[in-house]
């Protein structure tokens, strides 16, 4: 496997970098047509369509939605079935994720102006949130924790989880995570039909306010289609890691950090930037030696060959310049003094600081959310958090004096916009100066 080597001093480096980062997220026309049909069918036929699509796509033989619902007792049984070490790991991870996200909680606030008008902001949790969790070969209990716990901390009263179970085989770790995270309802449906059920509601499925969680291209296309009717978290691209290293970290560690994202899928991206050419050589040698030892070596090999790179720069300051250009999902600052570089970093989903902080810790148990902006969207997007499950309402309570003072301002502006009713509405409340 040959990984790309780039030098920022090359005259064509910018175009090479653009080519490396390019990734098209749009769905194929056939996928969009199929998703559109499924969404409309579920909207029209409800539970019957869900049962039909689940039997067809997941190789099930069920006759009603009741056969697809996982009871609370079943979730508890799954929690009791898994090995004790797995249960303890899930509980410890859930505790850390919950503790971190409690720091994100926003509170309502208000203040009073000198004319007696009260202004403020009211924070309210969403009523119901839907969470998509992949099933089958891609089963991620960590995603259950990362999506459900912030919603729970935000105060969302009901969390509905959908997750396909091909051939009726459920993943006990996923169900156990749902039990620990306090998920209220679990239904074993997936694909675009599950997104439709959450967005539109059916006889047995309640309509939600927001849909979160990863999925395949059909799920992503369906989420994009229903956005506006409901909110969504994001349209996620392939996983990414960008490592900045000064050459002082064990090259085997860095190689494995790159593998940690490359093993996700063939489109994942792993990039190392360093001013130390000899270190880049050492990491390249570590990649060649360690890659064959991975269970998912074929996937990682394709990912590294297609979208990976080792980039030589002149300095760490220049490295951070390219970090901000790339705006990675995961950024490792594997350097002697990460605090010195941190103020320079403007765009990154999550920042892992120091030689001992591997990105994998963030995926599972450090505490911050692992649902992060990809494909350069860290320029304007943030990690999933409690604030994504809360709404903000503005508060305005005018005193008579405040209504009079504001009315004069509003009247001038409204008449300047030729909106007479606006102006007169405000003017009715203006008091004479002698009043």
Order of alpha helices (4+ residues) and beta strands (2+ residues): beta-alpha-alpha-alpha-beta-alpha-alpha-beta-beta-beta-alpha-beta-alpha-beta-alpha-beta-alpha-beta-beta-alpha-beta-alpha-alpha-beta-alpha-beta-alpha-beta-alpha-beta-alpha-alpha
